[in-house]
Amino acid sequence: MAALVTTDPPNPAQIVSPTNAATLVSPYASLNWRSGGGVPTGYRLSFGTNNPPTNIVNNMDMLAATSYTPNPELNYDTTYYWQIVPYNANGSATNCPVWSFTTHGDASVDTLPYAQNWDAVTAPDMPFDWTAIVNSSATAAYVRTNTTTPIQRSQLYSNDKLHRCQRAIVTSVTPKSRRPSP
């Protein structure tokens, strides 16, 4: 099989994730893209809170990688911009778009009990940034539900039983965007 020969620079990359203008993105998100065609041999990444992006990563050669995980994790409630410029032996792609996304706010719960309205949640989905609601004899956590009206009630799981509620008072939470402490 003959090698593919090209005389042109590659096309701009295609975004995979986070999607352009996405909101509520995890501070632990990776940037992901794919070839837009034209036989790229590598990619250059620019990433930052400025537009055009340069203040975190400026034109870093990613070689053939199509993913980048920022380290340290991203700031909460911050808009980031990123650009991928594919290249090959014939030059760099032109007219490469700058994409953006905004991370979610801090999901920490500093005081207990904590109350959150889950009207927009449909079981078995969890509220944004939650992985579990705990009710165990091994912990001090519990969920107490208060139904204020039979209309527009949400559903949530507690102690393996489905409960209908409009509001829940929680004494312990496990937000999914938090990494465990070393």
N, C-alpha and C positions, 0 to 999 in steps of 0.2 A: 504494500500500500504506500503510495507516494505521500510525502509530507505536504501539508497544506501551505501554499505559498500565497502571500499577500503583499501588495505594494502600497497599501494604505494604512494609516493609523487606525486603531480600533474605534468602535462606537462608544458613546457614553455608557457607563454601567447602569444597571437597573436596580432600583431599591428593593430590598426584601423586608427588612425590619430594623428599627421601628419605622412604620409608615410615615410618609411625609406629613408634617403638621399634626402628628399624633400627640395626644395629651394623656396624662396619668400614666406615663411610662415609668417603669421601675428604675430606681437609681443603679441597679445592677444589670441593666440591659446591655446587650452587645449590639454593635452595628453590623448589619449583614447586607450583602449585595451580591449580584451575579453579573456575568458578562452580558453586555448588550450586543455582542457580536463583533466581528472584525478581527478576531484572533488576538486578544490581548495576551501579553506575556507577563504582565504585572500591573499593579495598581498603586497609586499614590493617594494617601489619605490626608485631608485637612479637617480639623475638628476643633470647635471652640464655642464660646459663648458670644463671640463677635461674628458679624456677617460682612464680608466673607470670613470663614473660619480660619483662624491662625493661632489663637492664644493658648490652646492646649496641645495640639499636634499640628505641625505645619509641613505639609508636603512629604510625609513619612512614606518611604518605600515599603509597601506591604508584600513585595514580591508577588507570588501568585495567590496569596491568602485572600479570602473573600469574607472575612469576619474580623472584628476588632472589639476587644473587651477593655473598656477604660479601667485604669487602675491608678489611683484609688477609685472607689465608686463615685458616681455623680452626685451633685448637690440636689437637695430637694427643691421642688417648685422653681426650676430653672429651665430656660429655653436654651437648647443647644443646636448648633448648626454643623453640618458635615457635608463634605464633598469627596467624591471618588473620581480620580482621573486615571483611566486605563491607559496603558502604553504598550508599544511593541517596538521592533527594530525600525519601523517607519515613522515613529513619532508618538505624540500623545493625542488622546481624543480631544476634540474641541466641543464647546458649548455644553460642558458638563454641569448639570444642575446642582444647586446647593439645596440640601434638604434640611428640615428642622423637626424637632420634637420637644416636648416639655415634660419634665419629670413631675411626678405627683408630690404633694406636700408630705410633711413628716407624719407618719402613721403611728407614732408613739402615743401610748396612753400613759399620762403622767399621774392621774388621780383616779382612784376607784371609790365608789362604783362609777362606772362609765355608762352613759346612755347614748344610743345611736338609733336613728330612725331608719328602718329597713323597708320602707314602703315600696321601693323600686326593685327589691330583690325577689326573685321567683325561685322557690326550692327546686332542685337541690343546690342551686348556686349559692355561693357565700357572698356577703357584702364585699365591696371593693377592698382589697388588700387583707382579707382574712383567709386563713387556711382551716381553722377549726374553731368550734365553740365547745368548750370543755365543761363537762359535768361529771366529776369523778370523785370517789371517796379518797383518792390519793392526792387530791389538790384542794385548794380552798375555793376553786372556781365554781360558779353556778350561773345559770341563766334564769331570770325571772321575766315572764312576759306579762305585759299589761295591754289588754285589748281595750281600745278606746272607742272603737266603732266597728260594726260588722262590715263596713264598706271599705274597699281598697286595702285589705289586710295583706301583709306579707306572710311568707311561710319560712320557717327556719328549722334546723335540726338541733335538738338538745337531748342529750342522754339517749341517743339512738331512737328518739320518738319525734314524730313530726308535730310541731305545734304551729298554730296560727297566731300571729301577733301583729301589732302595729309598731310597737316599740319594745326594745329589750334592754334590761339593765344587766350589765355584765361586770363580773368582778375580776376576771382575768382574760387576757386576750393573747392570741398568737398571730401577729401580723406576718404575712408571707414575705414581705420585702426585707425582713430583718435576717441577717446572717447570724448563725449561732456564734457566741463568743468563743475565742480559742481557749 
